[in-house]
Amino acid sequence: KVERNCSNFRFGTFKYERVIGDKMYTSFFIRNNDIEIEYYNNKIDTSKINWVNECEFVLKKQNPINNIEKKPISIKIISTNKDSYIFEFSLVGNNKNRQRGKIFKISEKMELPSKF
């Protein structure tokens, strides 16, 4: 049975690592029930969160700088464990291009690690 304890991931500080090409990219973000603030590549980005149900939400950038950023992102948590979750994501309405990732919860508090 797959664990889906999604409510544990509505608040806190998180880390996301993704390989693009041959390079690892890392972002940190803090999330409360309504807002997610991401710190990536020395930039700060704020998105509004709209929870569809306990394990699915839509992210919409508050200050998009181009047409792609204006499109909301659908996120579905597939499985959870104590300090991480696996999720699927795609632009809203584009389910055929869904991708997967893994998010690590690094703190219950909404604060960035000092190394950021």
C-alpha positions, 0 to 999 in steps of 0.5 A: 500500500502506498502511503499518502500522508499529504497534510504533512507537506502543506507547511514548512521548508523544502528542497527540490533537486533536478538534473537537467542535461548533466547538471544538478539544479537545487531550489529551496522553498517555503510553503504555507497553505496558500503561498509558496516562495521559491529560492532558485538560482539567486532569484525569489519567486512567489506562487499562489497555491490552490488546493484541489484536494488533500494531495493535489494543488495548482501553483500560479506565479504571482509575478510572471515575466513571460507567457509560459510563467503565466500558465498554472502548474498542476501538482499531484502528490503520489506517495509520501514518507516521513520527510519526502514525497514523490509528485507528478506535475504538468502545465494545467491541461497538459496531462500528456507531458506530466513529469515526476520529481521528489521533494524533501522536507527539511524543516517544519519551520518556514525558514531557509537554511543558512547556506542559501 
